[in-house]
Structure formats: C-alpha cells, structure tokens
Amino acid sequence: MTTKLDKQLRREVKIAGEPWVITLTPQRLKLTRKGRRKGIELEWKALVSGDAGLAAALNASMRPPPKRKSVPDEPTPRSTSRR
C-alpha cells in the first residue's frame, strides 16, 4: 500500500558526490543544491504529459554553463634532435 503525498517531503541525495535536496509536494518536485534556494522545478502534469523534456531543455538553454575546474594544460614535448 502506498502513502498519499499530502504535504511537503524533503530528502537529501548525493549526485556525483555533491549533496542535493529533493523536495516533493502534491504539485511539483524541486531539486536544488544543498544550501541553495534556486533549483530545478518540475510540475507533475509536465512530467506525465511529456512536456518535461521540453521544459528541461528550455531551462538548461537559459542557464549559464556550470563552472568547471580548470585542468592545467600539459606541456608539449619538444623535439630532442638538433638540426
């Protein structure tokens, strides 16, 4: 038997080693980085109707790309032969 979702439910999950919070309400789900307010929101209707993929693509296109850790370039090997 399942339990009806009639109030907010929050849980912490680790994604790629980082803590995130998923919040489930009767109207939507929200995924945010722990300690942040803004995140990804998705209404249940959009998920069921198939609009979720379109909404996710639209939201992703409007956000700046995530910052990546810079990796130092490897030095290029020099030729040891003399001319």
Beta strands, then each sheet from edge to edge (+ up, - down):
strand 1: 9-15
strand 2: 18-24
strand 3: 28-33
strand 4: 39-43
sheet 1: 1+ 2- 3+ 4-
end
